[in-house]
Amino acid sequence: MSSSPVVDLRSDTVTRPTAAMRRAMAEAEVGDDVLNEDPTVLRLQERTAELFGKEAALFVPSGTMANQIAVGLHCRPGDELVCDPTAHVYLWEGGGISRLWGVTPRTIEPEHGLLQLGDLRGKARPDDSHYARTRLICLENTQNRKGGKVHPITSVAEIAGWARAHGLAMHLDGARLMNAVVAGGIAAAEWARYFDTVAVCYSKGLGAPVGSALVGSHDAIHEAHRLRKVLGGGMRQAGIIAAGALHALENHVERLAEDHRNAQILARAVEESPGLSLESGPVETNLVWIAVEPGLGTAREVAGRLKAEGVLVSVLGAQVIRACTHLDVSEADASRAADLFRRLAPTAQA
């Protein structure tokens, strides 16, 4: 292992609270959030709802819980939701769609990377007792498994119009939506207006230690409280962690542009390294998905060589690794990792 400090590119969930965030957490006013009496949680929920242009928000422990509550809000047992086969709500949430709610996930492979209206036309089930009832369209923005790509807002608007015409609800897994906001300059409320509910994560790029939120109408969030309780997500003096999320929301949004610039440093190195390529095409935000050619070894072997030099990446396929920039990765860190990509690839082929 290198004697230099470790550069951890495994995920933007590995960030540690800044000193200012720790102070905010230590000094937070608290109450019993299950009784709706935690003043810091209430401020966080009000600020989040305002930012997204929705009536209300609910603080929850994780993005998975926010997404699953949305499924429970919009669907009933026997219903069907539609999403991309690589969507987090389908791929990485332990089968919760069917396990928790008795809902059938229907995945549709996009023709051109991200779901578009053309992929969905004709896919709403007819009103026939033989079929599950199509109830919900789930989109993810940015889309993790598609390389952190940003859904074009024109495409989102077209899908939303089609969904409304067919009586379907819309949910957005916006775990990294603030990355899309910063990358494209489109306000969070503009993205959110096309959806009935939106999940947003404070503990990814924004750098808070814990927490996500679900935003929507007053009625939706009132029911979401009930589902949060069912899932065991009610927290007591949660203002301690809500303070970290509130600090992140107020101080760490604009700086996401730094993560995007650092991801470009990594992306350029991948393009210049024999045996490595950008698995999902050009990098748009803070996620760099990397395809490893067999001549370099397996993804796990390449990750092991990187680890030995003090750079950590995620192994997410037999020949796929992912590098993710975040609050704790400086430009110097990204450059160090980039140099290692360039050095290790030819060595591995020799």
C-alpha positions in Angstrom: 0.0 0.0 0.0 1.3 3.5 -0.9 2.4 5.7 2.0 0.4 8.6 0.6 -3.1 9.3 1.9 -5.7 7.1 0.3 -7.8 8.6 -2.5 -11.2 7.0 -2.1 -13.1 7.0 -5.4 -15.5 4.2 -4.5 -18.6 6.4 -4.1 -19.7 9.9 -3.1 -21.2 8.2 0.0 -17.8 7.9 1.7 -17.5 11.6 2.4 -16.8 12.7 6.0 -18.6 15.7 7.6 -16.6 19.0 7.3 -15.6 20.8 10.5 -18.4 23.4 9.9 -20.9 20.6 9.4 -19.9 18.9 12.6 -20.4 22.2 14.5 -23.8 22.5 13.0 -24.7 19.0 14.1 -23.3 19.4 17.6 -25.3 22.6 18.1 -28.5 21.5 16.5 -31.9 22.1 18.2 -33.6 18.8 18.6 -37.0 17.3 19.5 -39.0 14.2 18.8 -39.4 14.0 15.0 -41.9 11.1 15.2 -44.1 13.6 17.1 -43.2 16.2 14.4 -41.4 18.3 17.0 -37.8 18.4 15.9 -37.2 22.0 14.8 -34.1 21.2 12.8 -35.9 18.5 10.9 -38.8 20.8 10.2 -36.5 23.5 8.9 -34.7 21.0 6.6 -38.1 19.7 5.3 -39.3 23.2 4.6 -36.1 24.2 2.9 -36.1 21.1 0.7 -39.8 21.5 -0.3 -39.1 25.1 -1.2 -36.1 24.3 -3.2 -38.0 21.7 -5.2 -41.2 23.7 -5.6 -43.3 21.2 -3.8 -45.7 21.6 -0.9 -44.0 19.3 1.6 -41.0 17.1 2.3 -40.3 14.1 4.6 -36.8 13.4 6.0 -35.9 9.7 5.9 -32.8 7.7 6.6 -31.9 6.7 3.1 -32.6 7.1 -0.6 -33.7 3.6 -0.8 -36.4 4.3 1.8 -37.5 7.5 -0.1 -37.9 5.5 -3.3 -39.7 2.6 -1.7 -42.1 5.0 0.1 -42.9 6.5 -3.3 -43.7 3.1 -4.7 -46.0 2.4 -1.8 -47.7 5.8 -2.3 -48.4 5.5 -6.0 -49.1 1.7 -6.3 -51.2 -1.0 -4.8 -50.5 -4.8 -4.7 -50.9 -6.1 -8.2 -50.0 -2.8 -9.9 -47.0 -2.3 -12.2 -44.3 0.3 -12.3 -42.1 1.0 -15.3 -38.4 1.8 -15.2 -35.1 1.3 -16.9 -33.5 -2.1 -16.1 -30.5 -0.3 -14.5 -32.6 2.0 -12.3 -31.6 2.0 -8.7 -35.1 1.4 -7.5 -35.1 -1.9 -9.5 -31.5 -3.0 -9.5 -30.1 -2.0 -6.1 -32.9 -1.9 -3.6 -33.2 -5.6 -2.6 -36.3 -6.4 -4.6 -38.3 -4.0 -2.4 -40.8 -3.2 -5.2 -42.2 -6.7 -5.1 -41.1 -7.7 -1.6 -42.6 -4.7 0.2 -45.5 -3.7 -1.9 -46.6 -6.6 -4.2 -45.9 -4.4 -7.2 -44.5 -5.8 -10.5 -41.5 -4.0 -11.9 -41.6 -3.8 -15.7 -38.2 -2.8 -17.2 -37.9 -1.3 -20.6 -34.5 -1.1 -22.2 -34.0 2.3 -23.9 -33.0 2.4 -27.5 -30.6 5.3 -26.9 -29.1 5.2 -23.5 -31.8 6.9 -21.4 -35.5 6.3 -21.4 -37.3 8.5 -23.9 -40.9 8.9 -24.9 -40.4 6.6 -27.9 -39.4 3.8 -25.6 -42.7 4.1 -23.6 -45.3 4.7 -26.2 -47.7 1.8 -26.3 -46.3 0.3 -23.1 -49.2 1.3 -20.7 -51.3 -1.8 -20.1 -54.9 -1.8 -21.4 -57.7 -1.7 -18.8 -58.1 -5.5 -18.8 -58.3 -7.9 -15.9 -55.7 -10.1 -17.4 -53.0 -7.5 -16.9 -51.3 -5.8 -14.0 -52.4 -2.1 -13.9 -49.6 0.2 -15.0 -49.5 3.0 -12.4 -46.1 4.5 -12.1 -43.2 5.7 -14.2 -39.8 5.9 -12.4 -37.0 7.9 -13.8 -33.5 8.4 -12.3 -31.5 11.6 -12.7 -28.6 11.5 -12.8 -28.7 7.9 -13.9 -25.9 6.1 -12.0 -25.6 3.0 -14.1 -25.6 5.0 -17.3 -22.5 6.8 -16.3 -24.1 9.6 -14.3 -25.9 10.9 -17.3 -28.4 13.8 -17.1 -31.8 13.2 -18.6 -32.5 16.0 -21.0 -35.3 18.0 -19.6 -37.1 18.1 -22.9 -37.3 14.3 -22.8 -38.5 14.4 -19.2 -41.3 16.8 -20.1 -42.4 14.6 -23.0 -42.5 11.5 -20.8 -44.4 13.4 -18.1 -47.0 14.6 -20.7 -47.5 11.1 -21.9 -47.8 9.7 -18.4 -50.4 12.3 -17.5 -52.4 11.5 -20.6 -52.5 7.8 -19.5 -53.3 8.5 -15.8 -49.9 7.4 -14.6 -47.9 8.9 -11.7 -44.3 10.0 -12.0 -41.6 9.5 -9.5 -38.0 10.8 -9.8 -35.1 9.1 -8.1 -33.2 12.3 -7.7 -30.5 10.9 -5.4 -27.9 12.9 -7.5 -30.4 15.5 -8.9 -28.3 18.4 -7.6 -25.5 17.2 -9.8 -27.9 17.5 -12.7 -28.9 21.0 -11.5 -25.3 22.1 -11.4 -24.3 20.4 -14.7 -27.1 21.8 -16.7 -28.0 25.0 -14.9 -31.7 24.0 -14.6 -33.2 24.7 -11.2 -34.3 21.8 -9.0 -37.9 23.1 -9.0 -38.0 23.0 -12.8 -36.9 19.3 -12.8 -39.4 18.5 -10.0 -42.4 20.0 -11.6 -42.8 17.1 -14.0 -43.0 14.6 -11.1 -45.6 13.8 -8.4 -42.8 12.8 -6.0 -39.0 13.3 -6.0 -36.4 11.6 -3.8 -33.2 13.6 -3.1 -30.1 12.3 -1.2 -28.1 14.5 1.2 -25.4 11.9 1.8 -24.0 11.6 -1.7 -22.5 14.6 -3.5 -23.8 17.0 -0.9 -21.6 15.3 1.7 -23.9 14.9 4.7 -23.4 11.7 6.8 -27.0 10.5 6.7 -30.3 11.1 5.1 -32.6 11.7 2.1 -36.0 13.3 1.6 -39.1 12.6 -0.3 -40.9 15.7 -1.6 -44.5 16.0 -3.0 -47.9 17.3 -2.2 -49.2 17.8 1.3 -51.5 14.7 0.9 -48.6 12.6 -0.5 -46.3 13.5 2.3 -49.0 12.9 4.9 -49.4 9.4 3.7 -45.6 9.0 3.4 -45.3 9.6 7.2 -47.4 6.5 7.6 -45.3 4.4 5.3 -42.1 5.7 6.8 -43.4 4.4 10.2 -44.2 1.0 8.6 -40.7 0.7 7.3 -39.1 1.6 10.7 -37.9 5.0 9.4 -39.2 7.2 12.2 -36.3 8.8 14.0 -36.5 10.6 17.4 -34.0 13.4 18.0 -33.1 13.4 14.3 -32.2 17.1 14.2 -28.6 16.1 14.9 -28.3 14.4 11.5 -30.8 16.8 9.8 -28.4 19.7 10.7 -25.7 18.0 8.7 -28.1 17.7 5.7 -29.3 21.3 6.1 -25.7 22.5 6.2 -24.9 20.5 3.0 -28.0 21.8 1.2 -27.0 25.4 2.0 -23.3 25.2 1.4 -22.4 22.3 -0.8 -24.5 22.6 -4.0 -22.4 25.0 -6.1 -19.2 23.1 -5.2 -20.5 20.1 -7.1 -19.0 21.7 -10.2 -15.6 20.9 -8.7 -16.5 17.2 -8.6 -17.5 17.4 -12.2 -14.2 19.0 -13.2 -12.3 16.4 -11.2 -14.2 13.6 -13.0 -13.1 15.1 -16.3 -9.5 14.7 -15.1 -10.1 11.0 -14.5 -12.1 10.6 -17.8 -9.2 12.1 -19.8 -6.8 9.7 -18.2 -9.0 6.7 -19.0 -9.2 7.7 -22.6 -5.4 8.0 -22.7 -4.8 4.6 -21.0 -4.4 1.5 -23.1 -6.8 -1.2 -22.0 -9.2 1.2 -20.3 -12.2 3.0 -21.9 -15.2 5.0 -20.8 -17.8 2.3 -20.4 -20.8 4.7 -20.6 -19.4 7.3 -23.0 -18.6 10.9 -22.2 -18.6 11.9 -18.6 -21.2 14.5 -17.6 -21.1 14.7 -13.9 -19.1 13.0 -11.1 -19.3 9.3 -12.1 -16.7 7.7 -14.3 -17.6 4.1 -15.4 -14.6 2.3 -16.8 -14.4 -0.7 -19.0 -11.3 -2.9 -18.4 -10.1 -4.9 -21.3 -9.3 -8.6 -20.5 -5.6 -8.0 -21.4 -5.3 -5.9 -18.2 -6.8 -8.6 -16.1 -10.2 -8.6 -14.4 -11.8 -5.5 -12.9 -11.0 -6.9 -9.4 -7.4 -7.4 -10.3 -7.1 -3.9 -11.7 -8.8 -2.5 -8.6 -6.3 -4.4 -6.5 -3.4 -2.8 -8.3 -4.9 0.6 -7.8 -5.5 -0.1 -4.1 -1.9 -1.1 -3.6 -1.0 2.4 -4.8 -3.6 4.1 -2.5 -6.5 4.6 -4.9 -9.8 2.9 -4.2 -12.4 2.3 -6.9 -15.6 0.2 -7.0 -15.7 -3.1 -8.8 -19.2 -3.2 -10.4 -18.8 -5.9 -13.1 -16.4 -8.6 -14.2 -14.6 -6.0 -16.4 -16.1 -2.8 -15.0 -14.9 -0.4 -12.3 -16.3 2.9 -11.3 -14.6 6.0 -10.0 -16.6 8.7 -8.3 -15.5 12.2 -7.3 -16.8 13.9 -4.3 -16.3 16.4 -1.4 -13.2 14.6 -0.1 -11.5 14.4 -3.5 -9.3 17.4 -4.4 -8.0 18.3 -7.8 -4.6 17.0 -6.7 -6.2 13.7 -5.6 -7.9 13.3 -9.0 -4.7 14.1 -10.8 -2.8 11.5 -8.7 -5.4 8.8 -9.6 -5.3 9.9 -13.2 -1.5 9.4 -13.3 -1.9 6.0 -11.8 -4.5 5.0 -14.4 -1.9 6.0 -17.1 1.0 4.1 -15.4 -0.8 0.9 -14.4 -2.4 0.1 -17.7 0.8 -0.4 -19.8 2.5 -2.2 -16.9 -0.4 -4.6 -16.6 -0.2 -5.4 -20.4 3.6 -6.0 -20.4 
